[in-house]
């Protein structure tokens, strides 16, 4: 697999830095690509106002990444802050969480190479059709959460509906395990539903837990942003 690791790399001499933007101004931030070996790659200095990223003809371009939309995201300054905006991409923009992050129902979480949708579990009504016939299938058990695995091509993999309000994720010894995923830690993350509030907590994993943004998100120094198969570290001056 080529997915880069979100570790804290040491800068290397000779790394190239690309400058771009509209009217050039003092750079306030830059993005550094994390290579597959976990080391720093090319840096993109954000010296304009808008900085589009994607597979197409964008200032921040990764033409060989098939999971990026032609115009995927925009890194933009607003109110003296740096924001990342999802430009209606197919696969979304993910930001690494720190500690615990509250989720909206239906949020998408990235752990290792697993893309998971999380929502409070709904209960289907067991009612007959117009002829008075009941649908015959497995008995619906009580559930608090529903976790769905999203597969490449847009299919749904397994659906996990635990009765409890806490679900742990990892490589082994958890409620949900991914033993074949090399980017998942032994105990990686925890999903929780408390008082109607859905949240995800990173359990000190090596490669981090990422949440897909809805629209746009303010970025801070040290954040990691995942686009397609590209991992970028945010550095704000």
C-alpha positions in Angstrom: 0.0 0.0 0.0 1.1 3.5 -0.7 -0.9 5.3 2.0 1.5 7.7 3.8 1.9 7.5 7.5 0.9 10.5 9.6 4.1 10.4 11.7 6.1 13.4 12.8 8.9 13.5 10.1 12.2 15.2 10.3 12.8 17.8 7.6 15.3 16.9 5.0 17.8 19.1 3.2 17.1 19.8 -0.4 13.3 19.6 -0.2 11.7 21.7 -3.0 9.1 24.4 -2.2 6.6 25.7 -4.7 5.4 29.3 -4.5 2.2 30.4 -6.1 -0.9 32.5 -5.7 -2.5 35.6 -7.2 -0.9 38.8 -6.0 2.1 37.6 -4.1 2.2 38.5 -0.4 4.0 37.4 2.7 3.3 33.7 3.1 1.2 32.9 6.1 1.1 29.1 5.8 2.4 26.2 3.8 1.4 22.6 3.2 4.0 19.8 3.3 3.4 16.5 1.6 4.1 13.5 3.7 5.7 10.8 1.5 4.9 7.1 1.7 8.0 6.5 3.9 6.7 9.1 6.4 9.3 11.8 5.5 8.7 15.3 4.2 8.2 15.7 0.5 7.4 18.8 -1.5 6.0 21.9 0.2 3.4 24.3 -1.2 3.7 27.9 0.1 0.3 29.5 0.4 1.1 33.1 -0.6 -2.1 34.0 -2.4 -5.8 34.1 -1.3 -7.2 30.9 -2.8 -5.1 27.7 -3.5 -7.0 25.0 -5.4 -5.9 21.4 -5.1 -6.9 18.4 -7.1 -6.0 16.0 -10.0 -6.5 18.6 -12.7 -4.8 21.9 -13.6 -4.6 23.2 -10.0 -1.7 25.0 -8.3 -1.6 22.0 -5.9 -1.9 19.2 -8.4 -1.5 15.4 -8.1 -2.3 14.2 -11.6 -1.6 10.6 -10.9 -4.0 10.2 -7.9 -7.2 8.6 -9.3 -9.1 9.3 -6.0 -8.8 13.1 -6.3 -11.5 15.0 -8.3 -10.1 17.4 -10.9 -10.8 20.3 -8.5 -11.0 18.7 -5.1 -10.4 21.3 -2.4 -9.4 24.9 -1.8 -7.1 26.2 0.9 -8.2 29.8 1.5 -7.6 32.6 3.9 -10.6 34.2 5.6 -10.8 36.4 8.7 -7.0 35.9 9.3 -7.5 32.1 9.4 -6.6 29.3 7.0 -9.6 27.2 5.9 -9.8 24.1 3.8 -13.0 23.9 1.7 -14.3 20.8 0.0 -15.1 21.7 -3.7 -17.8 19.1 -4.0 -15.3 16.3 -4.4 -16.4 12.7 -4.8 -14.2 11.3 -2.0 -14.1 14.3 0.4 -11.6 16.1 2.5 -10.5 14.6 5.8 -8.8 16.3 8.8 -7.0 14.5 11.5 -8.6 14.9 14.9 -6.9 15.6 18.2 -8.4 13.7 21.1 -12.2 13.6 20.8 -14.3 15.1 18.1 -18.0 15.4 18.0 -19.7 13.9 14.9 -22.9 14.7 13.1 -25.2 11.7 12.2 -23.9 10.0 9.1 -20.3 11.4 9.5 -17.5 9.6 7.7 -14.5 8.5 9.7 -11.1 7.3 8.3 -9.0 4.9 10.3 -6.1 3.3 8.5 -7.5 2.4 5.1 -11.1 2.0 6.4 -13.7 4.5 5.5 -16.6 4.2 7.9 -20.0 5.9 8.2 -21.3 6.4 11.7 -24.9 7.2 12.8 -27.2 6.5 15.7 -29.1 3.2 14.9 -32.6 3.5 13.6 -35.3 0.8 14.2 -37.4 -0.3 11.3 -41.1 -0.6 11.9 -42.3 -4.2 11.9 -45.6 -3.7 10.1 -47.4 -5.8 7.4 -47.9 -4.7 3.8 -51.2 -3.7 2.3 -52.2 -7.4 2.2 -51.4 -8.0 5.8 -48.2 -10.0 5.2 -45.2 -9.4 7.4 -41.7 -9.2 5.9 -39.7 -12.3 6.8 -36.0 -11.8 7.7 -33.6 -11.8 10.7 -35.0 -10.4 13.9 -34.0 -6.8 14.5 -32.0 -6.6 17.8 -31.8 -3.4 19.8 -28.9 -1.2 18.8 -27.5 2.2 19.7 -25.0 2.8 16.9 -24.7 1.8 13.3 -21.2 1.6 11.7 -21.0 1.0 7.9 -17.9 0.1 6.0 -17.7 1.9 2.7 -16.0 -0.1 -0.1 -14.3 1.1 -3.2 -16.7 1.5 -6.1 -19.4 2.9 -3.7 -20.6 -0.4 -2.2 -21.4 -1.0 1.4 -19.4 -3.7 3.1 -20.4 -5.0 6.6 -22.9 -3.1 8.9 -22.2 -3.3 12.6 -25.1 -2.5 15.0 -23.9 -2.9 18.7 -26.4 -2.7 21.5 -23.9 -0.7 23.7 -23.1 3.0 23.1 -19.3 2.5 22.8 -17.5 0.8 20.0 -13.7 0.3 19.8 -11.8 0.0 16.5 -8.4 -1.4 15.9 -6.3 -4.3 14.6 -7.0 -6.8 17.4 -8.9 -7.1 20.7 -11.6 -4.5 19.8 -15.3 -4.6 19.0 -14.4 -4.1 15.4 -11.1 -5.4 14.1 -9.1 -5.0 10.9 -6.2 -7.4 11.2 -5.1 -7.0 7.6 -4.9 -3.2 7.7 -1.2 -2.2 8.2 -2.1 1.4 9.0 -4.4 0.6 11.9 -3.0 0.5 15.5 -3.8 -2.4 17.9 -6.3 -0.1 19.7 -6.9 2.8 17.3 -10.2 4.7 18.0 -13.4 4.7 19.9 -16.9 5.6 18.8 -19.4 6.7 21.4 -23.0 7.8 21.7 -23.7 9.7 24.9 -26.9 11.7 25.6 -27.6 11.7 21.9 -24.2 13.1 21.1 -22.1 11.1 18.7 -18.3 11.3 19.0 -15.0 9.7 17.9 -11.8 9.5 20.0 -8.4 8.7 18.8 -6.7 6.2 21.2 -3.1 7.4 20.6 -2.9 5.7 17.3 0.3 5.9 15.2 -1.4 7.2 12.0 -4.3 9.1 13.5 -8.0 9.2 13.0 -9.5 11.5 10.4 -13.0 12.9 10.0 -14.5 14.0 6.7 -15.4 17.7 6.8 -18.8 19.1 5.8 -18.2 22.1 3.7 -15.2 23.8 5.2 -13.0 23.7 8.2 -10.6 26.1 10.0 -7.1 24.7 10.1 -4.4 25.2 12.7 -0.7 24.7 12.8 0.2 21.0 12.9 -3.1 19.8 11.4 -3.0 16.9 8.9 -5.3 17.0 5.8 -6.0 13.9 3.7 -7.1 14.3 0.1 -7.4 11.3 -2.2 -4.2 9.4 -1.3 -2.3 12.6 -0.4 -1.4 13.5 3.2 -0.5 17.1 3.9 0.8 18.7 7.1 -0.3 22.3 7.8 2.3 24.8 8.9 1.2 28.3 9.8 3.7 31.1 10.3 
